Amino acid sequence: MSCEDQWLYFSEKICQDSSLTGGKGSSLGKLTELSKDFQNFIVPNGVVITTVAYNLCLQEKVMKLISRLKKVLSKTKIEETKEADQRVMDETQQCFFRSSSTGEDTEQMSAAGQMDTYLGVSLDEIIHAIKKCWASQFSYIAVQYKRQNGQEINSPMAVVVQEMVSCDVAGVLFTCDPLTGNPTSMIITANYGLGESVVSGSEEPDTIEIQRQEDGTLDIKNTIIGSKSHRIILKDEGGTVVEEVSDHKKQVCCLSDTMALRLAQLAVKVSP
């Protein structure tokens, strides 16, 4: 691989190679291409710091600590494991620079929440945030998750760096029911503000179930109003802040039926 492969724009075709850009990075590459074809949605600009950059960053001292961590894991001593995890994380953050790894978000497993995410990062702090993302795959929780799913402890890791959008509502849309796998049922979970409160599980979001009919039409089958006590928003000076949601907004769905159906129709197009 050349030095040019250390970071890639979403718009570059090679960005869709998950071995270079991980699960989320490659998906953003595909969505960026589809957005140009459909011209009815926009993917905020960004780049992926690739697995090539990650491998170049790993210094001999880090590799030795990773080897020691693997030996400690065989002893299954929690405190010793946590200490070894922290040493690898600390050393990775000290690496000289030249959240998605190549093994996450496959059909077999989803690693949502296992790698750290940093929101509202200023230009001056991006490199430091990237190194903290790399280091997060050696946290105790992430390491145990990998062990349970038979993954390598040290997975080549890519990091997504994307323009932040100050949104009114954000969330997650599943094109089939995540609990039952039913392909005729689509699920949207959403909250006011940034999507972090939804994916982190810090707030109870609204849940909208959309039914796919045999003729291809979509109907809202059920709506569950979540408590939505707080929302996360961007600060003007960078970073984020948590705000309380007003009583009125707590009692109504954060997404209108029209917007929910529009999102579902778009999801069917990009992921039939």
C-alpha positions in Angstrom: 0.0 0.0 0.0 1.2 3.5 -0.8 1.2 6.5 1.6 -1.8 7.8 -0.3 -3.9 5.0 1.1 -3.5 6.3 4.7 -6.6 8.4 4.4 -9.4 8.4 1.8 -12.3 10.6 0.9 -15.8 9.1 1.1 -16.2 9.9 -2.6 -13.2 7.7 -3.7 -14.3 4.3 -5.0 -11.5 2.6 -2.9 -13.2 3.9 0.2 -15.8 1.2 -0.2 -13.1 -1.5 0.5 -13.9 -2.5 4.1 -10.4 -4.0 4.6 -9.1 -0.4 4.3 -11.9 1.6 5.8 -13.8 -0.8 8.2 -17.5 -1.4 8.3 -18.7 2.2 8.9 -16.2 3.8 6.6 -17.0 1.5 3.6 -20.8 2.0 4.2 -20.3 5.8 4.1 -18.4 5.4 0.9 -21.3 3.4 -0.6 -23.9 5.9 0.6 -21.9 8.8 -0.8 -21.9 7.1 -4.2 -25.7 6.4 -4.0 -26.4 10.0 -2.9 -25.0 11.2 -6.2 -27.2 8.7 -8.1 -30.4 9.4 -6.2 -29.8 13.1 -5.5 -32.4 13.2 -2.7 -30.2 12.8 0.3 -26.8 14.2 1.4 -23.9 12.4 3.2 -21.8 15.0 5.2 -18.3 15.2 3.8 -15.5 13.3 5.5 -12.5 11.0 5.2 -11.4 7.7 6.6 -8.1 7.2 8.3 -7.4 3.7 7.0 -6.0 0.5 8.4 -2.8 1.3 6.5 -2.2 4.4 8.8 -3.1 2.2 11.9 -0.5 -0.4 11.0 2.2 2.3 10.3 1.4 3.8 13.7 1.9 0.7 15.8 5.4 0.8 17.3 7.4 -2.1 18.6 6.6 -1.2 22.2 2.9 -1.3 21.5 3.2 -4.7 19.8 5.0 -6.0 22.9 2.3 -4.8 25.2 -0.3 -6.4 23.0 1.5 -9.7 23.2 1.7 -9.4 27.0 -2.1 -8.6 27.0 -2.8 -11.9 25.1 -0.8 -13.8 27.7 -2.7 -12.1 30.6 -6.0 -12.9 29.0 -5.3 -16.6 29.2 -5.2 -16.3 33.0 -8.7 -14.7 33.1 -7.7 -12.4 36.1 -9.9 -9.4 35.8 -7.8 -6.8 37.5 -4.6 -7.9 35.8 -6.4 -7.8 32.5 -7.7 -4.3 33.1 -4.2 -3.1 33.9 -2.8 -4.7 30.7 -5.6 -3.1 28.7 -4.9 0.3 30.1 -1.2 0.0 29.3 -1.9 -0.7 25.7 -4.4 2.1 25.5 -2.0 4.6 27.0 0.9 3.6 24.8 -1.3 3.7 21.6 -2.2 7.3 22.4 1.4 8.2 22.6 2.2 6.8 19.1 3.5 9.3 16.5 0.7 9.8 13.9 1.8 9.0 10.2 -14.5 4.5 15.3 -14.5 1.3 13.0 -12.3 -1.7 12.8 -12.3 -4.2 9.9 -14.0 -6.9 12.0 -16.9 -4.9 13.3 -20.5 -4.5 11.9 -20.3 -7.7 9.9 -23.3 -10.0 9.3 -22.2 -12.1 12.3 -21.8 -9.3 14.8 -22.3 -5.6 15.5 -19.8 -3.7 17.6 -21.9 -0.6 18.2 -20.6 1.2 21.3 -17.4 -0.9 21.6 -15.1 1.8 20.1 -15.0 5.4 21.4 -16.7 8.2 19.4 -15.7 11.9 19.8 -18.2 14.6 18.7 -17.6 18.2 17.9 -13.8 17.8 17.6 -11.9 21.0 16.6 -9.3 20.8 13.8 -6.5 21.1 16.4 -7.7 18.1 18.3 -8.5 15.7 15.4 -5.1 13.8 15.5 -5.4 13.3 19.2 -9.0 12.1 18.8 -7.9 9.6 16.2 -5.3 8.1 18.5 -7.9 7.8 21.3 -10.2 6.0 18.9 -7.4 3.5 18.0 -6.7 3.0 21.7 -10.3 2.4 22.6 -10.3 -1.1 20.9 -8.0 -2.2 23.8 -10.5 -1.1 26.5 -11.5 -3.9 28.9 -15.1 -4.0 27.5 -13.9 -4.0 23.8 -11.4 -6.8 24.5 -13.9 -9.0 26.3 -16.4 -8.4 23.4 -13.8 -9.6 20.9 -12.9 -12.6 22.9 -16.5 -13.7 23.2 -16.9 -13.4 19.4 -13.6 -15.1 18.5 -11.9 -12.0 17.1 -8.3 -11.0 17.1 -7.4 -8.7 20.0 -5.4 -6.4 17.7 -7.7 -5.7 14.6 -6.5 -3.3 12.0 -8.6 -0.3 12.7 -9.9 2.6 10.6 -11.3 5.8 11.9 -14.1 7.9 10.3 -13.6 11.7 10.4 -16.8 13.4 9.3 -18.3 16.9 9.2 -20.7 17.3 12.1 -24.3 18.3 11.4 -26.3 20.2 14.0 -29.5 18.3 13.6 -33.0 18.6 15.1 -33.6 14.9 15.3 -31.3 11.9 14.7 -31.4 8.1 15.2 -31.1 4.7 13.7 -33.2 2.9 11.0 -33.2 -0.9 10.7 -34.5 -2.3 7.4 -35.6 -5.4 9.2 -36.6 -6.0 12.8 -33.3 -6.3 14.7 -34.9 -8.6 17.3 -36.8 -11.0 15.1 -35.1 -10.5 11.7 -38.6 -10.0 10.1 -37.9 -8.3 6.7 -41.4 -6.9 6.5 -40.9 -4.8 9.6 -38.7 -1.7 9.6 -37.7 -0.1 12.9 -36.8 3.6 13.5 -35.4 4.7 16.9 -34.9 8.5 17.3 -34.4 11.4 19.7 -34.0 15.1 19.5 -30.5 16.4 18.9 -27.5 14.3 17.9 -27.8 10.5 17.5 -25.3 9.7 20.2 -28.1 9.6 22.9 -29.8 6.9 20.8 -26.8 4.7 19.9 -25.2 5.0 23.4 -28.5 4.0 25.1 -28.3 7.0 27.4 -31.9 8.0 26.6 -35.1 6.1 25.9 -35.9 7.1 22.3 -39.1 7.1 20.3 -39.6 3.8 18.4 -41.5 3.7 15.1 -42.4 0.4 13.4 -43.1 0.5 9.7 -44.8 -2.4 7.8 -43.7 -3.3 4.3 -46.7 -4.5 2.3 -46.5 -7.1 -0.5 -47.2 -4.4 -3.1 -44.2 -2.4 -1.8 -46.2 0.3 0.0 -45.1 1.3 3.5 -47.4 2.0 6.5 -46.7 3.1 10.0 -47.8 0.1 12.2 -46.9 1.3 15.6 -45.4 4.2 17.5 -44.0 4.1 21.0 -43.2 7.4 22.7 -40.0 7.2 24.7 -39.2 9.3 27.7 -36.6 11.4 25.8 -35.6 13.3 29.0 -32.4 14.8 27.4 -30.9 15.6 24.1 -27.2 16.1 23.0 -26.4 19.2 20.9 -23.3 20.8 19.5 -21.7 23.8 21.2 -20.7 26.8 19.2 -17.1 26.6 20.5 -16.8 22.8 19.9 -17.8 19.7 21.8 -21.3 18.9 22.9 -23.7 19.6 25.8 -26.6 17.8 27.3 -29.9 19.7 27.5 -33.3 18.8 29.1 -36.2 18.2 26.7 -39.3 20.2 27.4 -42.3 18.5 28.8 -44.3 19.1 25.6 -41.7 17.6 23.4 -41.3 14.5 25.6 -45.0 13.7 25.0 -44.9 13.7 21.2 -42.9 11.7 18.7 -39.8 13.5 17.6 -40.4 12.4 14.0 -43.5 13.2 12.1 -45.3 10.3 10.2 -44.4 12.0 6.9 -40.7 12.1 7.8 -40.6 8.5 9.1 -42.2 7.2 5.9 -39.8 9.3 3.8 -36.8 7.8 5.6 -38.2 4.3 5.2 -38.7 4.8 1.5 -35.1 6.0 1.2 -33.8 3.1 3.2 -35.6 0.6 0.8 -33.9 2.3 -2.1 -30.3 2.2 -0.7 -30.7 -1.2 1.0 -33.4 -3.3 -0.9 
